[in-house]
Amino acid sequence: MTLLTSIQSKINNKIFDRLGSSVNRTPYASQTLSKWGDSTITYDSPETIKAIPYSEIDKRKEEQPFGELQEGEVIMAFKWNQSINEKDKIAFDSKNFLVRQVEKFPLQDGFIVKIVFLVEQIS
């Protein structure tokens, strides 16, 4: 467990804190339906966090180690202990994205980074 803790700390301090980009995360709170079936989604207050965006697809399709990306999709890496869930919103590079999927990169009995698949939000 000491090795895992050491690696987690080094990745957070040397990669995310030094090289990471600031993004705004707005946590998903709830969704309600009106009597007509219209949905209303509410979000909590936004927070600024660090992330490493490493794959953005504009007008082409690309195969990645974690699957194929379509136009307007982005993959970002987040700290292992960062709270991030599906349906959260991420604002980055003047665009808004919705969290589609969260994967954990495992090591020993824990994990060292979260890989997050985002899709551009259409207003």
VOBA-1610 file (N, C-alpha, C; in pm, whole numbers, padded with zeros to 5 digits, always signed):
BEGIN
Met+00081-00119+00000Met+00000+00000+00000Met+00086+00127+00000Thr+00207+00116+00055Thr+00295+00233+00055Thr+00335+00273-00086Leu+00359+00173-00171Leu+00394+00202-00310Leu+00279+00275-00379Leu+00157+00228-00359Leu+00040+00292-00419Leu+00026+00436-00372Thr+00036+00459-00242Thr+00025+00595-00187Thr+00134+00686-00241Ser+00254+00634-00252Ser+00367+00711-00305Ser+00343+00751-00451Ile+00297+00656-00532Ile+00272+00684-00674Ile+00157+00782-00689Gln+00050+00765-00612Gln-00064+00859-00617Gln-00018+01001-00585Ser+00062+01014-00481Ser+00112+01146-00440Ser+00201+01208-00547Lys+00290+01129-00605Lys+00379+01181-00709Lys+00303+01224-00833Ile+00206+01144-00874Ile+00126+01180-00992Ile+00048+01309-00967Asn-00015+01319-00850Asn-00090+01441-00817Asn-00001+01563-00814Asn+00114+01553-00745Asn+00202+01669-00726Asn+00281+01707-00851Lys+00337+01609-00919Lys+00428+01639-01030Lys+00358+01651-01164Ile+00247+01586-01182Ile+00179+01594-01312Ile+00061+01689-01306Phe-00036+01661-01220Phe-00157+01743-01219Phe-00131+01884-01167Asp-00064+01898-01052Asp-00043+02031-00995Asp+00049+02118-01079Arg+00148+02058-01145Arg+00243+02135-01225Arg+00199+02155-01369Leu+00142+02051-01430Leu+00114+02056-01573Leu-00034+02060-01607Gly-00120+02037-01510Gly-00262+02027-01537Gly-00325+02159-01579Ser-00432+02149-01654Ser-00511+02266-01694Ser-00624+02286-01594Ser-00660+02409-01571Ser-00772+02439-01483Ser-00902+02423-01563Val-00994+02347-01508Val-01125+02328-01567Val-01229+02354-01459Asn-01349+02391-01500Asn-01457+02409-01404Asn-01547+02287-01406Arg-01567+02228-01289Arg-01656+02113-01274Arg-01781+02159-01202Thr-01897+02130-01262Thr-02025+02161-01200Thr-02094+02028-01172Pro-02104+01989-01044Pro-02160+01857-01010Pro-02310+01847-01039Tyr-02350+01737-01097Tyr-02490+01705-01120Tyr-02557+01686-00985Ala-02675+01746-00965Ala-02747+01734-00838Ala-02868+01642-00851Ser-02960+01678-00940Ser-03081+01597-00953Ser-03152+01627-01084Gln-03252+01545-01113Gln-03335+01564-01231Gln-03479+01541-01189Thr-03566+01634-01226Thr-03708+01620-01195Thr-03789+01621-01325Leu-03903+01557-01321Leu-03992+01553-01436Leu-04122+01625-01403Ser-04169+01705-01497Ser-04298+01771-01479Ser-04408+01670-01509Lys-04531+01709-01482Lys-04642+01617-01510Lys-04657+01588-01659Trp-04593+01670-01743Trp-04595+01647-01889Trp-04474+01569-01938Gly-04385+01534-01847Gly-04268+01455-01885Gly-04146+01536-01922Asp-04152+01670-01909Asp-04036+01754-01937Asp-03939+01744-01819Ser-03811+01728-01849Ser-03714+01714-01741Ser-03643+01846-01712Thr-03610+01864-01586Thr-03533+01978-01542Thr-03414+01925-01461Ile-03294+01958-01506Ile-03173+01912-01439Ile-03119+02027-01354Thr-03080+01997-01231Thr-03019+02098-01145Thr-02875+02056-01113Tyr-02791+02156-01097Tyr-02650+02135-01067Tyr-02612+02210-00941Asp-02509+02160-00872Asp-02454+02228-00755Asp-02359+02338-00801Ser-02296+02404-00705Ser-02203+02513-00736Ser-02077+02459-00805Pro-02026+02534-00904Pro-01906+02489-00975Pro-01779+02504-00890Glu-01678+02425-00925Glu-01548+02434-00859Glu-01440+02426-00967Thr-01326+02488-00941Thr-01213+02482-01034Thr-01120+02370-00989Ile-01089+02280-01082Ile-01003+02166-01052Ile-00899+02151-01163Lys-00804+02060-01142Lys-00699+02034-01241Lys-00729+01908-01320Ala-00701+01913-01449Ala-00720+01798-01537Ala-00614+01800-01646Ile-00593+01685-01707Ile-00502+01673-01821Ile-00586+01630-01941Pro-00623+01725-02028Pro-00693+01686-02151Pro-00591+01628-02247Tyr-00618+01510-02300Tyr-00518+01453-02389Tyr-00573+01400-02520Ser-00699+01420-02545Ser-00749+01375-02674Ser-00877+01449-02705Glu-00873+01531-02806Glu-00993+01605-02848Glu-01012+01578-02997Ile-01133+01539-03034Ile-01162+01507-03173Ile-01254+01615-03228Asp-01211+01683-03334Asp-01293+01786-03393Asp-01375+01733-03509Lys-01310+01693-03616Lys-01385+01654-03736Lys-01347+01517-03787Arg-01291+01436-03703Arg-01254+01303-03747Arg-01278+01204-03634Lys-01273+01081-03668Lys-01292+00975-03571Lys-01155+00913-03543Glu-01128+00881-03418Glu-00997+00829-03385Glu-01011+00712-03287Glu-00927+00611-03304Glu-00927+00499-03211Glu-00829+00529-03099Gln-00872+00500-02976Gln-00792+00526-02857Gln-00780+00397-02777Pro-00686+00392-02683Pro-00673+00272-02600Pro-00800+00241-02521Phe-00882+00343-02492Phe-01003+00322-02414Phe-01128+00318-02502Gly-01113+00312-02633Gly-01228+00305-02723Gly-01222+00413-02828Glu-01322+00415-02914Glu-01326+00513-03022Glu-01392+00642-02977Leu-01342+00752-03029Leu-01399+00883-03000Leu-01471+00933-03125Gln-01580+01002-03104Gln-01655+01064-03212Gln-01627+01214-03210Glu-01672+01284-03311Glu-01655+01429-03318Glu-01713+01496-03195Gly-01639+01591-03138Gly-01686+01666-03021Gly-01662+01596-02888Glu-01590+01485-02889Glu-01562+01414-02765Glu-01420+01442-02719Val-01399+01433-02590Val-01270+01460-02528Val-01246+01356-02420Ile-01121+01317-02403Ile-01082+01236-02289Ile-00993+01322-02201Met-01017+01318-02071Met-00935+01390-01974Met-00897+01296-01861Ala-00780+01322-01804Ala-00736+01250-01686Ala-00753+01342-01565Phe-00799+01285-01455Phe-00819+01359-01330Phe-00746+01287-01217Lys-00718+01360-01109Lys-00655+01301-00992Lys-00737+01184-00942Trp-00670+01086-00885Trp-00736+00965-00838Trp-00842+00995-00733Asn-00821+01101-00653Asn-00914+01131-00544Asn-01011+01245-00578Gln-01014+01287-00702Gln-01106+01393-00746Gln-01247+01338-00758Ser-01341+01405-00696Ser-01480+01365-00709Ser-01530+01408-00847Ile-01569+01310-00927Ile-01624+01337-01059Ile-01715+01220-01097Asn-01833+01253-01147Asn-01933+01150-01174Asn-01999+01174-01310Glu-02064+01069-01360Glu-02140+01083-01483Glu-02246+01191-01464Lys-02273+01266-01569Lys-02369+01377-01576Lys-02315+01508-01519Asp-02193+01509-01461Asp-02132+01636-01420Asp-02101+01716-01546Lys-02087+01848-01532Lys-02047+01934-01644Lys-01903+01978-01623Ile-01827+01983-01733Ile-01690+02031-01732Ile-01679+02143-01834Ala-01630+02259-01791Ala-01606+02371-01882Ala-01456+02380-01906Phe-01418+02375-02035Phe-01278+02377-02073Phe-01265+02436-02213Asp-01170+02524-02231Asp-01139+02581-02362Asp-01264+02644-02426Ser-01338+02720-02347Ser-01459+02791-02391Ser-01569+02698-02442Lys-01567+02573-02400Lys-01670+02477-02438Lys-01722+02408-02312Asn-01846+02363-02319Asn-01905+02287-02209Asn-01919+02141-02250Phe-01883+02053-02159Phe-01888+01910-02183Phe-01967+01842-02072Leu-02028+01729-02105Leu-02095+01645-02007Leu-02011+01519-01987Val-01999+01476-01862Val-01927+01354-01831Val-02012+01235-01876Arg-01957+01157-01966Arg-02028+01042-02019Arg-01990+00914-01946Gln-01860+00902-01912Gln-01812+00779-01848Gln-01688+00810-01766Val-01674+00742-01652Val-01556+00756-01566Val-01492+00619-01550Glu-01364+00609-01584Glu-01288+00485-01570Glu-01177+00510-01470Lys-01145+00410-01389Lys-01036+00420-01293Lys-00920+00335-01342Phe-00799+00394-01342Phe-00680+00322-01385Phe-00621+00252-01262Pro-00630+00119-01254Pro-00594+00047-01131Pro-00444+00023-01114Leu-00405+00011-00987Leu-00270-00031-00949Leu-00281-00093-00810Gln-00227-00210-00793Gln-00236-00284-00668Gln-00382-00293-00623Asp-00412-00250-00502Asp-00549-00257-00450Asp-00620-00122-00454Gly-00578-00034-00542Gly-00639+00098-00554Gly-00632+00143-00698Phe-00630+00273-00717Phe-00614+00326-00851Phe-00536+00455-00845Ile-00477+00493-00961Ile-00383+00607-00961Ile-00433+00727-01039Val-00534+00710-01122Val-00586+00822-01201Val-00726+00784-01250Lys-00807+00886-01273Lys-00939+00865-01332Lys-00934+00914-01477Ile-00982+00830-01567Ile-00993+00866-01709Ile-01140+00895-01735Val-01168+01015-01787Val-01306+01059-01803Val-01335+01089-01950Phe-01443+01032-01999Phe-01488+01055-02136Phe-01595+01165-02132Leu-01576+01268-02213Leu-01666+01383-02216Leu-01724+01400-02355Val-01845+01449-02361Val-01908+01480-02489Val-01950+01626-02484Glu-01925+01697-02594Glu-01956+01840-02597Glu-02107+01863-02581Gln-02139+01957-02496Gln-02279+01988-02470Gln-02329+02084-02576Ile-02440+02048-02639Ile-02502+02131-02740Ile-02610+02216-02673Ser-02598+02346-02686Ser-02696+02435-02620Ser-02821+02451-02699
//
